[in-house]
Amino acid sequence: MRFRAPAHHAGVTSRIGTWLGIAFGLCFLTGLISHGVQHDWPWPARPAGLYRVTQGVHVLSGVASIPLLLAKLWSVYPKLFERPPVRNVPHALERGSILVLVAAAFFELVTGLFNAAQNYPWPFYFPTAHYAVAWIVTGALLVHIAVKIPVIRRSLEPASDERTILSRRAFLRTTALTAGVAVVTTAGVTVPWLRKVSVLAWRSDGALPVNRTAKAANVVVPPDWRLKAGGKTYSLAELRAMPQTTVELPIACVEGWSQNATWTGVRVADLVSGGDVRVESLEKDGLYRASTLPEVFARDPLTLLALRLDGEELSPDHGYPCRLIAPNRPGVLQTKWVTSLEIL
């Protein structure tokens, strides 16, 4: 019998593949949620931090998938160089589907990491490409599982050799530990109590992060700025004179980071009522210069046209003179530099 190192045993591959399938499944489902929220799918206003959780799970399950994918490839790499490379048509189709799965998985994980760092060294639009390839990964993964079910069942049967068992377990423990360390060292971006140990966390230095500055958005607030809302116009002084509400809500970004802040301003329901609301910004050409606020959010008492952040007047980068803040919404839809609220 030919000797196989523990890492290259089918049982190891099957177990790591199971973990990887769970991680990919979580990443796909939470990514689907994020895509839907940004494209006006029905989504509740409460609980206020639900999107923070789903998007945090999306990014962290993607982080965990990186060492799991590498370990799985390591466990099967001898088969990648088998001769002959293609034995028959079914074998060719199987190997082709694996190639698609691996290539698409690497595309998702690598571009996802670049997106978290807000670095886009490619000509395509990241959200569209990332969403489309996610379906390819999921379809290829389901096909792969369906083809390999008999092998998976056999390989998960208990081994009789104690030394083999211990060696496989050591490799699996190392893989699980590596994935766990990857998650813990980055989870501080969205889990506050882990920020002191998350040495690889991005945007967790305490200050509320800014994705797009006023300068980058080319926003200049005119001296005679007025807000258009509900058939009326308001100056900044008039908005400040209205009843003010203070809430604590997170900004939860699609890049995975989230952070709580205290916001003070006028309830949107006190300015407009009666349906979905179109929120327009002073920004002229940004992808998210405007957003649609569904009625369930517009009527929620936590949804504000914020004038102050943590007790201070909004800075230009945080949306001065006023910005939208609503519960359970992606940060890209929390429109800054608001100039009008229009009932649709």
Number of C-alpha atoms within 10 A of each C-alpha: 3 3 6 11 10 21 20 20 16 18 23 22 22 22 16 22 20 15 17 22 19 14 21 23 17 19 25 20 15 21 21 15 18 19 16 13 18 16 11 12 12 10 16 16 22 15 9 16 18 16 29 26 16 20 25 26 21 26 28 22 22 25 24 24 25 19 20 24 22 12 26 21 18 13 23 16 12 11 11 10 9 9 8 7 12 13 9 9 9 10 12 13 12 15 16 11 17 16 13 15 22 16 13 20 22 17 17 19 18 14 19 20 16 14 18 17 12 11 11 13 9 8 6 10 9 15 12 11 13 19 15 12 17 22 14 15 22 18 13 20 21 14 15 16 16 11 12 13 12 10 13 19 11 12 17 14 9 9 11 8 8 9 11 15 14 12 14 19 15 14 18 20 12 13 19 18 13 17 19 14 15 19 21 21 17 24 28 25 25 28 18 15 10 17 21 12 13 21 14 16 20 18 19 24 12 10 9 17 16 11 13 14 15 20 10 11 16 13 18 13 16 8 6 7 14 20 19 17 20 16 10 12 15 15 14 14 9 11 20 15 10 12 10 15 16 18 19 16 19 26 25 28 23 22 22 22 26 28 20 16 15 15 26 23 24 25 25 24 18 16 19 19 16 12 16 19 23 15 24 22 23 23 22 13 11 13 9 15 20 23 20 20 26 19 17 15 24 26 21 16 16 24 25 29 29 30 25 22 19 15 12 11 17 20 15 17 18 23 27 20 23 27 23 26 27 29 27 24 27 21 22 19 20 24 26 31 26 25 21 21 24 18 19 12
